[in-house]
Amino acid sequence: MTAQPKGDEPGADASSIFSSFVMAGFECSSQRRQDGRRLDLLADTGHARWVDKDYLRLSGLNIRCARDGLRWHLIERSPGRYDWSSFLPMLKAAQAQQVQVVWDLCHYGYPDDLDIWRPAFVERFARFAAAAAKLMADEGVSVPFYSPINEISFWSWAGGEVAYFNPNARGRAQELKHQLVRASIAAIEAIREQAPNARFVQCDPLIHVIAGSRRSDDIEAAEAYRLSQFQAWDLLTGREWPGLGGQEHYLDIVGANFYAHNQWYFHGRRILRGERDFRPLSGMLKELHQRYQRPVLIAETGAEDEERLPWLAYIVEQTLLALERGVPVQGICWYPFLDYPGWDNGRYCPTGVFGYPDGEGERAAFHPLHVELAQVPERVADCLPRINGRTIEGRGR
């Protein structure tokens, strides 16, 4: 399978891979916190219950694509026995509303009986991925999209370095990263046996880290930390630690997750947007594309409360700049698309285009964001003829 299918090259229509340029990202985290509590954001936001209505709302925004997730811990409560009752209603709702979905197979959560450090984790995940792919093929999905393991780099840090959530380890980040890469590769192979046309989005945070001093040691350490953002993708492609089994064709679509808190001084404070040292997103996207030569999806981006509108404006501005510079950005996924309870304490997080559901599954829209998000495809469409014209002219020289 080629790593860069036809139509994904720079200058191609920005919506050539996905059904719409704007995506709705439904928060589907299901990890166990350090205190042992299992999170289930699909249930907590009401999306699992009201998925039909949530997908139907997307048509009002001309959104025909979403990120959503399977809850592995509910589907495989005992080894090899799959209960699809938590997933089938979501799949059928997507089909009924003609929403193309990038399905997360493992968004930090896994069955309680599994030891993530053992080979069985990789084997079980591959079998689960194959079973999900077969189910979707049987349900008539001809070109499925998957994100096998969400944010390998972040999970490795959160679960393997600082014990923020499962597996609640410290000092084992690299070991966990290798294990998650092995599992992702095994899942891709298993899925391709069931669905040769499957596409894969590998999501990880884009970050920028610089030294807060002029000491050479700090500068080198900060740059090493910044470059670590690429390691999971490098492992998947076999550019680093090829013994894990990585090859170039395991990297299909690069999912870049980017928020306002993704830039900081090494061992120091956050770098705020508007400050001199805040690196423009367009340059980060250009570096990412130059490194891998793959189509790029802004797979997560968003902000809270009054920051939502200015953040969306910034992301769209930077995306248009990246497109003009030849980066094949395939879409922007607003994440989370629904307001949600915070991971740590359940606090109300107003990040969404829509709020919590009432007893009938109705959700109030955050109208200003609703309006602005609906205008994004038109802005991108206005930009594309200029980009494509310049690309064609350049190729003719």
Sequence and secondary structure as in RCSB ss.txt:
>XXXX:A:sequence
MTAQPKGDEPGADASSIFSSFVMAGFECSSQRRQDGRRLDLLADTGHARWVDKDYLRLSGLNIRCARDGLRWHLI
ERSPGRYDWSSFLPMLKAAQAQQVQVVWDLCHYGYPDDLDIWRPAFVERFARFAAAAAKLMADEGVSVPFYSPIN
EISFWSWAGGEVAYFNPNARGRAQELKHQLVRASIAAIEAIREQAPNARFVQCDPLIHVIAGSRRSDDIEAAEAY
RLSQFQAWDLLTGREWPGLGGQEHYLDIVGANFYAHNQWYFHGRRILRGERDFRPLSGMLKELHQRYQRPVLIAE
TGAEDEERLPWLAYIVEQTLLALERGVPVQGICWYPFLDYPGWDNGRYCPTGVFGYPDGEGERAAFHPLHVELAQ
VPERVADCLPRINGRTIEGRGR
>XXXX:A:secstr
  SS TT STTS TTSSSS SEEEE      BBTTS B  HHHHTTTTTSHHHHHHHHGGGT  EEEEE  HHHH
 SBTTB  GGGTHHHHHHHHHTT EEEEEEESS   TT  TTSHHHHHHHHHHHHHHHHHHHHTT SS EEEEES
 HHHHHHHHHTB SBTT  BS HHHHHHHHHHHHHHHHHHHHHH TT EEEEEEE  EEE SS  HHHHHHHHHH
HHGGGHHHHHHHTSS GGG   GGG  EEEEE  TTSEEETTS B  TTSTT   HHHHHHHHHHHH   EEEEE
E   GGGHHHHHHHHHHHHHHHHHTT  EEEEEESSSB EE TTT  EE  SSEEEE TTS EEE HHHHHHHHH
HHHHHHHHHHHHHHHHHHHHT 
